[in-house]
């Protein structure tokens, strides 16, 4: 029984070390974004917001308005009309492939470091 516990403890420890290692490696190698790509749900509407200019943007997503704040190379939801306001609690996103979404308004924001346009 004691040997069984040692093997399980070792395997759990190994998985935890690998998970933390992958997290820190990803964080250390993350690139800061240069542009935020905003997509509106149920449409082909797509906007690009540069992250180098501090500004507040008003976005009309479906029937709801949201406000995005760009500050110090990052972007966040600051004011939404949705009922739960979960997107406002996410805070700033600034690194490549980070995403923030307001589901009721249908607005998604994705950070891209080297966006060339499509």
N, C-alpha and C positions, 0 to 999 in steps of 0.2 A: 504494500500500500504506500509506503514511504517513497519508493522508487517512482510510482505512478504520479504522485504529487510533484516530484522534482522535474519530471519530463513535462508535465502540463505547465508548471511555473516557468520553465525554460522557454517553451514554445510561446506562451503569452508574452513573456519579456521580449523575445525576438521579434514578434509581430509589432509590439509597441515601439521598439527601437527603430524598426524599418519605417513605420508610419511617421514617427517624429522626424526621422532623417529625410524622408521624401518631402514633408511639409517645409522644413527649413531650407532644403535645396531649392524648392520651388520659390520660396519667398526671397532667397538670396539672388536668384537669377531672373526675377521678374523685372520687366522693362516698364518704365513709366510711359503712359499713353500720350499720344499727341492729338488724338481726336476722339470724340464720343459719337458713336453712331446711334441715332434714336430711331426706333421703328414703332409705327403705330399699328395696332392690332386690326386685323380684317381689312387692311389696305396695303397697297404697295408703297405707301408714303415712307420715305426714309430721309432723315436729315442728318447733316454732319455739323457738329459743334466743336470748334477748336478749343483746346483746353489752355491755351496760352493767354487768353483775355478774360479777366474777371468780369462776370456779367450774370444777370438773371434772365432766363429764357422762359417764356410762356408757351406751353404746348397744349394743343387741343386734341385730346385722345378720345375719340368717340363722342360721348355727351359730357365728358368730364374734362376739366382743365387741371393741369399740373404745372408746377413751377420748378425749374431746375436751376441750381446755383452752381456756377463755375467759379472756383476760387483756388488760387495757388496750384494750378495744374490738376485739379480734381473736380469731380462733379457729384452732386447729390440732389435728391428730391427734397424740397423745402416746404412746399405747401401743396396739398392735394385735397380734392373734394371727396375722395373715396371714404367709405365708412370706417375702415380699420386703421388707416395711416401707418401700416407696417413699412411701407417703402421709405417713409421719412425717418424711421428708426434705424435704417441700414447705414446711414452716414455716407461719407465720401468714398468714392471709388476712383482710383488713379492708375492702376496697373493693367497692363495688357490682359485681355480676356476676362476681366472682372465685369460683372453684370448686375444691374439693379432693375427691378421690374415693379410696376404698379399694375396689378392684375385688373382691378375694377375699371381703371382708365384705359387699359390696353396699351401702355407705354413701356417699352423696353429700352434700356440704355446699355450699350456695350462699348468697352474701351478698346481701341485699336492703336498700336504704336506706330505702324507703318502703313496706314490706309492710303491706297492710291486711287480709289474711286472705282465704281463698276458701271 
